[in-house]
Amino acid sequence: MLDMQVEYIDHMGDDLRVVNAARVSFNKESFWIDNYGVESITKEGDPKPHTLQEKDQKLLKYLANHDHWTPFSHVIVTMRETVPIFVARQRFKHMVGFTYNEVSRRYVDDEPEFYFPDKWRKRADNKKQGSSEEEVKEIFIPDYAEGYKSEPGFAYSAFLDYARFLYEGMVKSGVAPEQARMVLPQSMYTSYYTTGSLPAWARAYKLRVDTNAQKEIQELAAQWNKVISSIPELKYSWNALIE
């Protein structure tokens, strides 16, 4: 069973770029400092320090706290995400500051993979959307007779098998992939590249990690944080934006 995946591709810019993008208003410039607190100007090929002067750390917090986000936009991060379609469609609602390029099943006809949840959550009673922590362990499935009861995971597995066989049968029989794909459910995995500015990532993260967001996209947002937090030269900017 495939889990949602977030893969770091690359990034451009760092904490110092954000600082200097802000300080250019006064035609000023800062530098990294070494372990002794001395300004460090590295030569080509030298190891790059990732420590900011205290005044620059404070500047980043000031910029973030007062919603001066443009200096942070000089940093961009690219990731590849592999998620079920129903999560991707929520993900793609974040358009400002992001660009996306997705696998197309007009061209690709390999065997689809599907998301399988740990449990089936009950619909929330106190709001129009969302779910509770209570698990649904039995469902009623109407059919042409009287209907029948089933465990939701069992019924879902049977449905996925049928969808997969139907899709593969259509493709092998000559149906164009651009049409055959319509029989595949929203739980099918898709994959895409996404590039965004650092403040765009921060806005998306704070919205999607919120407890009101769907559980699955909360899990995706947690992976964004894990990736960006692991980039040493972005630690001050990222922390300032998400605190």
Backbone as CSV, one residue per row, in Angstrom:
resi,resn,N_x,N_y,N_z,CA_x,CA_y,CA_z,C_x,C_y,C_z
1,MET,0.855,-1.204,0.000,0.000,0.000,0.000,0.884,1.246,0.000
2,LEU,0.655,2.112,-0.953,1.467,3.316,-1.116,1.011,4.413,-0.162
3,ASP,1.969,5.067,0.485,1.680,6.221,1.329,1.919,7.507,0.549
4,MET,1.324,8.598,1.004,1.604,9.893,0.401,3.083,10.212,0.570
5,GLN,3.670,10.789,-0.469,5.106,11.046,-0.455,5.397,12.481,-0.869
6,VAL,6.369,13.086,-0.205,6.874,14.409,-0.568,8.379,14.292,-0.727
7,GLU,8.862,14.609,-1.914,10.293,14.503,-2.217,10.884,15.894,-2.452
8,TYR,11.926,16.219,-1.724,12.647,17.476,-1.952,13.375,17.395,-3.289
9,ILE,13.225,18.419,-4.124,13.948,18.485,-5.398,15.107,19.468,-5.295
10,ASP,14.811,20.730,-5.061,15.877,21.712,-4.857,15.275,23.009,-4.328
11,HIS,16.143,23.969,-4.069,15.661,25.284,-3.653,16.642,26.344,-4.139
12,MET,16.189,27.569,-4.162,17.025,28.705,-4.544,16.876,29.784,-3.482
13,GLY,18.006,30.323,-3.041,17.977,31.379,-2.042,18.162,30.838,-0.638
14,ASP,18.329,31.748,0.310,18.577,31.363,1.697,18.182,32.512,2.625
15,ASP,18.414,32.311,3.921,18.067,33.342,4.903,18.735,34.677,4.597
16,LEU,19.990,34.609,4.191,20.731,35.842,3.933,20.141,36.607,2.755
17,ARG,19.639,35.888,1.771,19.013,36.572,0.634,17.778,37.344,1.085
18,VAL,17.008,36.753,1.984,15.828,37.448,2.506,16.245,38.718,3.242
19,VAL,17.256,38.586,4.091,17.755,39.741,4.844,18.202,40.848,3.904
20,ASN,19.002,40.496,2.911,19.544,41.517,2.012,18.487,42.094,1.080
21,ALA,17.472,41.297,0.749,16.358,41.836,-0.039,15.617,42.903,0.751
22,ALA,15.564,42.734,2.065,14.923,43.741,2.915,15.830,44.947,3.131
23,ARG,17.121,44.696,3.343,18.049,45.791,3.658,18.407,46.636,2.439
24,VAL,18.092,46.162,1.244,18.433,46.937,0.049,17.686,48.269,0.023
25,SER,16.577,48.366,0.756,15.843,49.634,0.831,16.746,50.766,1.310
26,PHE,17.684,50.431,2.195,18.637,51.413,2.719,20.027,51.238,2.100
27,ASN,20.071,50.453,1.010,21.339,50.180,0.327,22.373,49.571,1.281
28,LYS,21.891,48.671,2.153,22.752,47.982,3.108,22.833,46.500,2.756
29,GLU,23.839,45.824,3.317,24.020,44.401,3.059,24.589,43.713,4.292
30,SER,24.129,42.493,4.555,24.628,41.705,5.681,25.406,40.500,5.177
31,PHE,26.065,39.798,6.116,26.849,38.613,5.785,26.557,37.521,6.809
32,TRP,26.836,36.289,6.417,26.822,35.197,7.384,27.917,35.448,8.418
33,ILE,27.781,34.839,9.579,28.860,34.900,10.561,29.367,33.489,10.845
34,ASP,30.624,33.391,11.264,31.201,32.088,11.580,30.926,31.729,13.040
35,ASN,31.531,30.662,13.494,31.276,30.181,14.857,31.742,31.149,15.935
36,TYR,32.566,32.118,15.549,33.087,33.080,16.522,32.346,34.414,16.454
37,GLY,31.276,34.452,15.651,30.499,35.674,15.537,31.115,36.710,14.627
38,VAL,32.051,36.283,13.769,32.737,37.192,12.853,32.104,37.075,11.477
39,GLU,31.911,38.226,10.803,31.353,38.200,9.459,32.219,37.334,8.562
40,SER,31.553,36.498,7.767,32.277,35.542,6.936,31.900,35.754,5.482
41,ILE,32.892,36.090,4.657,32.691,36.220,3.212,33.413,35.049,2.562
42,THR,32.662,34.089,2.057,33.273,32.875,1.530,33.675,33.046,0.077
43,LYS,34.684,32.288,-0.300,35.113,32.241,-1.689,34.422,31.068,-2.381
44,GLU,34.510,31.052,-3.701,33.903,29.981,-4.480,34.451,28.636,-4.015
45,GLY,33.552,27.706,-3.693,33.963,26.377,-3.277,34.145,26.208,-1.784
46,ASP,34.183,27.304,-1.029,34.329,27.204,0.424,33.027,26.707,1.061
47,PRO,33.124,25.983,2.184,31.904,25.615,2.913,31.140,26.874,3.316
48,LYS,29.845,26.818,3.183,29.028,28.004,3.421,28.447,27.986,4.833
49,PRO,28.725,28.995,5.657,28.103,29.052,6.989,26.624,29.390,6.860
50,HIS,25.847,29.009,7.848,24.409,29.241,7.791,23.911,29.908,9.061
51,THR,24.752,30.752,9.657,24.368,31.447,10.877,24.233,32.936,10.596
52,LEU,23.096,33.493,10.983,22.859,34.922,10.801,23.240,35.688,12.056
53,GLN,23.633,36.934,11.849,23.826,37.822,12.985,22.491,37.977,13.731
54,GLU,22.581,38.250,15.013,21.372,38.364,15.821,20.447,39.452,15.294
55,LYS,21.008,40.550,14.814,20.173,41.635,14.291,19.399,41.181,13.056
56,ASP,20.017,40.286,12.263,19.339,39.786,11.068,18.258,38.772,11.423
57,GLN,18.501,37.979,12.445,17.467,37.067,12.928,16.250,37.854,13.415
58,LYS,16.504,38.934,14.123,15.410,39.783,14.609,14.679,40.446,13.450
59,LEU,15.430,40.814,12.416,14.806,41.428,11.247,13.824,40.463,10.593
60,LEU,14.222,39.202,10.446,13.333,38.218,9.831,12.045,38.068,10.630
61,LYS,12.152,38.029,11.945,10.959,37.927,12.784,10.082,39.170,12.640
62,TYR,10.722,40.335,12.557,9.968,41.583,12.388,9.214,41.568,11.056
63,LEU,9.894,41.175,9.998,9.261,41.136,8.677,8.048,40.208,8.681
64,ALA,8.223,39.021,9.259,7.130,38.049,9.282,5.974,38.538,10.151
65,ASN,6.287,39.084,11.310,5.242,39.528,12.242,4.436,40.700,11.704
66,HIS,5.045,41.500,10.817,4.358,42.667,10.259,3.927,42.444,8.807
67,ASP,3.919,41.179,8.417,3.395,40.781,7.101,4.141,41.435,5.940
68,HIS,5.439,41.679,6.124,6.278,42.139,5.016,6.847,40.893,4.328
69,TRP,6.054,40.311,3.436,6.392,38.995,2.904,7.250,39.034,1.645
70,THR,7.347,40.214,0.978,8.051,40.228,-0.312,9.521,39.823,-0.222
71,PRO,10.283,40.200,0.809,11.674,39.728,0.854,11.784,38.207,0.914
72,PHE,10.827,37.553,1.578,10.851,36.091,1.668,10.598,35.433,0.312
73,SER,9.950,36.166,-0.599,9.604,35.592,-1.902,10.803,35.429,-2.823
74,HIS,11.959,35.917,-2.396,13.178,35.702,-3.177,13.754,34.311,-2.943
75,VAL,13.099,33.526,-2.101,13.471,32.127,-1.873,12.368,31.238,-2.437
76,ILE,12.750,30.229,-3.218,11.769,29.287,-3.753,12.205,27.857,-3.448
77,VAL,11.223,26.984,-3.304,11.467,25.572,-2.999,10.644,24.720,-3.959
78,THR,11.263,23.671,-4.495,10.586,22.741,-5.399,10.506,21.361,-4.753
79,MET,9.330,20.766,-4.816,9.120,19.403,-4.320,8.334,18.602,-5.349
80,ARG,8.429,17.281,-5.218,7.546,16.395,-5.976,6.649,15.682,-4.973
81,GLU,5.349,15.773,-5.201,4.381,15.179,-4.284,3.616,14.067,-4.983
82,THR,3.406,12.974,-4.276,2.623,11.855,-4.778,1.495,11.617,-3.788
83,VAL,0.282,11.946,-4.214,-0.873,11.934,-3.311,-2.099,11.455,-4.078
84,PRO,-3.159,11.008,-3.385,-4.396,10.678,-4.079,-5.042,11.928,-4.673
85,ILE,-5.825,11.720,-5.709,-6.405,12.847,-6.445,-7.230,13.755,-5.537
86,PHE,-7.975,13.189,-4.605,-8.825,14.048,-3.764,-7.995,14.970,-2.883
87,VAL,-6.774,14.581,-2.555,-5.870,15.464,-1.819,-5.234,16.478,-2.766
88,ALA,-4.855,16.024,-3.959,-4.237,16.923,-4.938,-5.170,18.070,-5.298
89,ARG,-6.464,17.801,-5.395,-7.391,18.859,-5.783,-7.518,19.912,-4.688
90,GLN,-7.399,19.507,-3.439,-7.329,20.496,-2.355,-6.001,21.235,-2.419
91,ARG,-4.941,20.497,-2.702,-3.600,21.087,-2.781,-3.546,22.171,-3.846
92,PHE,-4.162,21.920,-4.991,-4.072,22.842,-6.122,-4.894,24.112,-5.916
93,LYS,-5.663,24.171,-4.842,-6.364,25.420,-4.527,-5.383,26.518,-4.132
94,HIS,-4.177,26.126,-3.735,-3.134,27.097,-3.394,-2.395,27.469,-4.682
95,MET,-2.875,28.497,-5.363,-2.319,28.892,-6.656,-1.356,30.073,-6.549
96,VAL,-1.635,31.019,-5.665,-0.802,32.216,-5.567,0.564,31.835,-5.006
97,GLY,1.595,32.089,-5.788,2.955,31.777,-5.359,3.416,30.382,-5.702
98,PHE,2.546,29.561,-6.321,2.891,28.184,-6.688,2.705,27.959,-8.186
99,THR,3.442,26.987,-8.709,3.185,26.472,-10.048,3.242,24.956,-9.984
100,TYR,2.464,24.275,-10.838,2.338,22.820,-10.784,2.474,22.215,-12.179
101,ASN,3.066,21.039,-12.253,3.059,20.214,-13.456,2.819,18.769,-13.036
102,GLU,1.725,18.184,-13.564,1.213,16.907,-13.064,1.305,15.814,-14.121
103,VAL,1.462,14.564,-13.658,1.372,13.396,-14.530,0.030,13.432,-15.261
104,SER,0.045,13.148,-16.560,-1.183,13.162,-17.350,-1.536,11.748,-17.803
105,ARG,-2.725,11.312,-17.466,-3.167,9.996,-17.921,-3.760,10.043,-19.327
106,ARG,-3.583,11.131,-20.012,-3.786,11.109,-21.462,-2.611,10.402,-22.123
107,TYR,-1.448,10.462,-21.480,-0.226,9.882,-22.036,0.211,8.620,-21.305
108,VAL,-0.116,8.530,-20.025,0.342,7.418,-19.183,-0.807,6.436,-18.985
109,ASP,-0.538,5.137,-19.200,-1.588,4.135,-19.002,-1.099,2.958,-18.162
110,ASP,-0.106,3.200,-17.303,0.374,2.120,-16.454,-0.636,1.822,-15.350
111,GLU,-0.402,0.755,-14.606,-1.360,0.318,-13.593,-1.526,1.376,-12.508
112,PRO,-2.747,1.785,-12.227,-2.962,2.811,-11.197,-2.743,2.248,-9.797
113,GLU,-2.354,3.135,-8.883,-2.238,2.782,-7.473,-3.243,3.615,-6.690
114,PHE,-3.720,3.053,-5.587,-4.813,3.687,-4.856,-4.467,3.894,-3.380
115,TYR,-5.052,4.936,-2.826,-4.892,5.253,-1.408,-5.884,4.438,-0.588
116,PHE,-5.414,3.911,0.532,-6.284,3.152,1.433,-6.150,3.743,2.833
117,PRO,-7.223,4.304,3.386,-7.127,4.952,4.705,-6.967,3.936,5.831
118,ASP,-6.425,4.413,6.945,-6.285,3.556,8.125,-7.647,3.194,8.701
119,LYS,-8.579,4.143,8.623,-9.934,3.886,9.101,-10.891,4.814,8.372
120,TRP,-12.176,4.495,8.447,-13.211,5.314,7.819,-13.870,6.158,8.906
121,ARG,-13.640,7.456,8.841,-14.105,8.360,9.887,-15.577,8.737,9.686
122,LYS,-16.265,8.919,10.794,-17.666,9.322,10.745,-17.774,10.802,10.411
123,ARG,-18.825,11.143,9.710,-19.092,12.540,9.376,-19.280,13.362,10.651
124,ALA,-18.739,14.586,10.650,-18.855,15.455,11.825,-20.304,15.886,12.024
125,ASP,-20.744,15.922,13.266,-22.128,16.310,13.575,-22.301,17.817,13.693
126,ASN,-21.221,18.530,13.995,-21.347,19.953,14.335,-20.913,20.900,13.229
127,LYS,-20.650,20.384,12.028,-20.276,21.265,10.922,-20.585,20.589,9.592
128,LYS,-20.671,21.407,8.532,-21.084,20.898,7.231,-20.010,20.048,6.565
129,GLN,-18.751,20.290,6.922,-17.675,19.514,6.329,-16.814,18.937,7.441
130,GLY,-15.894,18.074,7.061,-14.992,17.515,8.049,-15.455,16.172,8.568
131,SER,-14.728,15.655,9.544,-15.009,14.332,10.082,-14.679,14.312,11.567
132,SER,-15.161,13.284,12.229,-14.864,13.090,13.643,-13.816,11.986,13.774
133,GLU,-13.427,11.685,14.989,-12.481,10.598,15.229,-13.189,9.252,15.357
134,GLU,-14.514,9.286,15.387,-15.273,8.039,15.505,-15.183,7.247,14.204
135,GLU,-15.004,5.945,14.321,-14.815,5.096,13.142,-16.131,4.451,12.716
136,VAL,-16.356,4.418,11.405,-17.498,3.700,10.838,-17.021,2.296,10.470
137,LYS,-17.618,1.294,11.074,-17.153,-0.081,10.871,-18.099,-0.914,10.015
138,GLU,-19.277,-0.357,9.735,-20.232,-1.092,8.905,-21.026,-0.103,8.071
139,ILE,-21.241,-0.436,6.813,-22.022,0.412,5.917,-23.129,-0.417,5.270
140,PHE,-24.164,0.280,4.807,-25.249,-0.376,4.076,-25.120,-0.007,2.608
141,ILE,-25.100,-1.019,1.750,-24.941,-0.797,0.316,-26.238,-1.168,-0.382
142,PRO,-26.970,-0.197,-0.942,-28.196,-0.509,-1.673,-27.866,-1.130,-3.029
143,ASP,-28.678,-2.059,-3.468,-28.521,-2.613,-4.814,-29.911,-2.831,-5.394
144,TYR,-29.996,-3.638,-6.455,-31.284,-3.832,-7.113,-32.221,-4.715,-6.287
145,ALA,-31.669,-5.414,-5.306,-32.504,-6.209,-4.404,-32.771,-5.390,-3.143
146,GLU,-32.517,-5.951,-1.995,-32.791,-5.251,-0.745,-31.564,-4.553,-0.183
147,GLY,-30.418,-4.762,-0.790,-29.191,-4.190,-0.272,-28.541,-5.118,0.733
148,TYR,-27.358,-4.731,1.181,-26.642,-5.590,2.126,-25.667,-4.743,2.937
149,LYS,-25.234,-5.304,4.058,-24.271,-4.637,4.922,-22.867,-5.166,4.634
150,SER,-21.882,-4.284,4.865,-20.501,-4.688,4.600,-19.549,-3.873,5.466
151,GLU,-18.377,-4.413,5.694,-17.294,-3.646,6.299,-16.774,-2.702,5.225
152,PRO,-16.625,-1.383,5.491,-16.295,-0.424,4.431,-14.978,-0.717,3.722
153,GLY,-13.965,-1.166,4.457,-12.691,-1.469,3.821,-12.800,-2.616,2.839
154,PHE,-13.601,-3.631,3.179,-13.802,-4.775,2.284,-14.510,-4.335,1.009
155,ALA,-15.582,-3.556,1.167,-16.327,-3.077,0.002,-15.458,-2.176,-0.872
156,TYR,-14.655,-1.336,-0.230,-13.764,-0.430,-0.964,-12.728,-1.211,-1.759
157,SER,-12.148,-2.255,-1.167,-11.162,-3.079,-1.871,-11.775,-3.732,-3.101
158,ALA,-12.996,-4.222,-2.947,-13.677,-4.849,-4.078,-13.938,-3.834,-5.187
159,PHE,-14.333,-2.637,-4.791,-14.567,-1.572,-5.771,-13.290,-1.215,-6.519
160,LEU,-12.167,-1.110,-5.790,-10.890,-0.778,-6.428,-10.473,-1.856,-7.418
161,ASP,-10.676,-3.108,-7.044,-10.333,-4.201,-7.962,-11.141,-4.080,-9.249
162,TYR,-12.435,-3.799,-9.113,-13.276,-3.678,-10.302,-12.840,-2.491,-11.157
163,ALA,-12.567,-1.354,-10.517,-12.140,-0.162,-11.263,-10.831,-0.432,-12.002
164,ARG,-9.900,-1.104,-11.338,-8.613,-1.422,-11.961,-8.802,-2.358,-13.156
165,PHE,-9.588,-3.422,-12.965,-9.811,-4.380,-14.051,-10.539,-3.720,-15.219
166,LEU,-11.507,-2.867,-14.913,-12.246,-2.177,-15.971,-11.317,-1.272,-16.762
167,TYR,-10.496,-0.513,-16.066,-9.553,0.391,-16.735,-8.579,-0.384,-17.611
168,GLU,-7.966,-1.420,-17.047,-6.981,-2.191,-17.805,-7.634,-2.881,-18.997
169,GLY,-8.871,-3.357,-18.809,-9.579,-3.986,-19.915,-9.866,-3.007,-21.036
170,MET,-10.249,-1.797,-20.689,-10.506,-0.778,-21.706,-9.242,-0.445,-22.489
171,VAL,-8.147,-0.231,-21.768,-6.893,0.137,-22.427,-6.420,-0.983,-23.347
172,LYS,-6.468,-2.232,-22.852,-6.014,-3.368,-23.664,-6.911,-3.596,-24.873
173,SER,-8.155,-3.134,-24.778,-9.091,-3.294,-25.892,-9.048,-2.127,-26.865
174,GLY,-8.159,-1.184,-26.619,-7.966,-0.097,-27.564,-8.631,1.213,-27.215
175,VAL,-9.303,1.296,-26.072,-9.901,2.571,-25.664,-8.784,3.563,-25.338
176,ALA,-8.917,4.782,-25.812,-7.895,5.804,-25.567,-7.750,6.057,-24.069
177,PRO,-6.507,6.143,-23.578,-6.303,6.422,-22.153,-7.024,7.680,-21.675
178,GLU,-7.159,8.692,-22.550,-7.814,9.930,-22.119,-9.283,9.712,-21.789
179,GLN,-9.885,8.634,-22.343,-11.257,8.290,-21.978,-11.308,7.226,-20.894
180,ALA,-10.441,6.228,-21.001,-10.451,5.126,-20.032,-10.225,5.627,-18.611
181,ARG,-9.482,6.699,-18.471,-9.168,7.216,-17.135,-10.400,7.663,-16.358
182,MET,-11.512,7.915,-17.041,-12.697,8.425,-16.342,-13.291,7.402,-15.376
183,VAL,-12.930,6.132,-15.506,-13.488,5.118,-14.608,-12.671,4.982,-13.327
184,LEU,-11.555,5.690,-13.222,-10.687,5.581,-12.050,-11.159,6.522,-10.945
185,PRO,-11.162,6.072,-9.705,-11.701,6.875,-8.597,-10.741,7.957,-8.119
186,GLN,-11.272,8.854,-7.306,-10.469,9.957,-6.764,-9.385,9.485,-5.800
187,SER,-9.448,8.249,-5.362,-8.417,7.718,-4.470,-7.169,7.277,-5.226
188,MET,-7.192,7.360,-6.556,-6.001,7.011,-7.336,-4.890,8.023,-7.081
189,TYR,-3.668,7.530,-6.992,-2.529,8.417,-6.785,-2.174,9.168,-8.060
190,THR,-1.799,10.407,-7.885,-1.220,11.214,-8.950,0.083,11.802,-8.429
191,SER,0.888,12.340,-9.321,2.188,12.884,-8.920,2.441,14.163,-9.698
192,TYR,3.087,15.121,-9.059,3.313,16.409,-9.704,4.512,17.111,-9.080
193,TYR,5.122,17.967,-9.884,6.131,18.903,-9.391,5.408,20.167,-8.947
194,THR,5.846,20.729,-7.845,5.323,22.023,-7.423,6.462,22.898,-6.924
195,THR,6.481,24.118,-7.420,7.483,25.102,-7.018,6.758,26.298,-6.430
196,GLY,7.232,26.743,-5.275,6.577,27.875,-4.632,7.553,28.762,-3.896
197,SER,7.167,30.012,-3.734,7.968,30.917,-2.912,7.843,30.496,-1.452
198,LEU,8.805,30.879,-0.643,8.776,30.473,0.764,7.522,30.969,1.492
199,PRO,7.081,32.223,1.288,5.843,32.635,1.965,4.612,31.883,1.467
200,ALA,4.622,31.451,0.203,3.505,30.648,-0.298,3.457,29.301,0.418
201,TRP,4.623,28.680,0.588,4.677,27.424,1.342,4.192,27.633,2.775
202,ALA,4.603,28.734,3.392,4.214,28.996,4.782,2.706,29.210,4.908
203,ARG,2.123,29.970,3.976,0.671,30.198,4.024,-0.083,28.880,3.870
204,ALA,0.335,28.079,2.882,-0.325,26.795,2.651,-0.169,25.882,3.862
205,TYR,1.031,25.869,4.425,1.283,25.012,5.590,0.379,25.387,6.760
206,LYS,0.299,26.667,7.083,-0.487,27.083,8.244,-1.982,26.818,8.051
207,LEU,-2.456,26.940,6.820,-3.863,26.648,6.551,-4.153,25.155,6.623
208,ARG,-3.244,24.347,6.085,-3.522,22.918,5.955,-3.124,22.085,7.167
209,VAL,-2.293,22.628,8.039,-1.962,21.896,9.260,-3.001,22.165,10.350
210,ASP,-3.875,23.119,10.108,-4.924,23.455,11.066,-5.845,22.247,11.286
211,THR,-6.351,22.112,12.496,-7.188,20.954,12.818,-8.515,20.948,12.061
212,ASN,-8.913,22.084,11.481,-10.133,22.125,10.678,-9.920,21.598,9.266
213,ALA,-8.669,21.445,8.854,-8.373,20.906,7.527,-8.582,19.393,7.527
214,GLN,-8.783,18.829,6.337,-8.956,17.379,6.245,-7.697,16.668,6.730
215,LYS,-7.887,15.556,7.423,-6.779,14.839,8.055,-5.681,14.499,7.053
216,GLU,-6.072,14.061,5.865,-5.078,13.631,4.883,-4.187,14.786,4.432
217,ILE,-4.766,15.983,4.273,-3.917,17.098,3.847,-3.147,17.676,5.031
218,GLN,-3.625,17.456,6.251,-2.800,17.786,7.417,-1.513,16.965,7.392
219,GLU,-1.641,15.693,7.041,-0.469,14.817,6.968,0.483,15.271,5.863
220,LEU,-0.075,15.728,4.746,0.761,16.241,3.662,1.496,17.497,4.106
221,ALA,0.789,18.403,4.764,1.407,19.646,5.231,2.535,19.369,6.219
222,ALA,2.359,18.366,7.054,3.416,18.007,8.005,4.683,17.584,7.268
223,GLN,4.528,16.954,6.112,5.697,16.565,5.320,6.376,17.782,4.695
224,TRP,5.598,18.798,4.298,6.233,20.034,3.794,7.135,20.624,4.864
225,ASN,6.600,20.686,6.072,7.371,21.252,7.175,8.638,20.443,7.426
226,LYS,8.529,19.139,7.359,9.695,18.275,7.582,10.773,18.543,6.546
227,VAL,10.365,18.714,5.281,11.329,18.969,4.204,11.998,20.326,4.384
228,ILE,11.203,21.378,4.528,11.778,22.726,4.579,12.573,22.934,5.863
229,SER,12.115,22.359,6.955,12.847,22.493,8.221,14.213,21.823,8.168
230,SER,14.395,20.896,7.237,15.674,20.187,7.130,16.688,20.924,6.255
231,ILE,16.307,22.082,5.686,17.225,22.874,4.861,17.915,23.881,5.776
232,PRO,19.199,23.690,6.094,19.860,24.517,7.118,19.815,26.012,6.823
233,GLU,19.996,26.384,5.559,20.101,27.803,5.235,18.751,28.517,5.174
234,LEU,17.663,27.795,5.485,16.336,28.426,5.514,15.714,28.415,6.908
235,LYS,16.460,27.962,7.918,15.838,27.721,9.220,15.285,28.986,9.858
236,TYR,15.977,30.117,9.734,15.506,31.344,10.381,14.271,31.897,9.672
237,SER,14.304,31.906,8.353,13.167,32.432,7.585,11.927,31.575,7.773
238,TRP,12.098,30.260,7.665,10.948,29.361,7.776,10.322,29.441,9.166
239,ASN,11.154,29.419,10.186,10.623,29.503,11.550,9.910,30.830,11.792
240,ALA,10.442,31.908,11.237,9.795,33.213,11.401,8.419,33.231,10.745
241,LEU,8.294,32.573,9.597,7.039,32.594,8.848,5.956,31.716,9.466
242,ILE,6.339,30.614,10.089,5.313,29.676,10.567,5.010,29.812,12.052
243,GLU,5.788,30.613,12.776,5.520,30.775,14.210,4.261,31.606,14.441
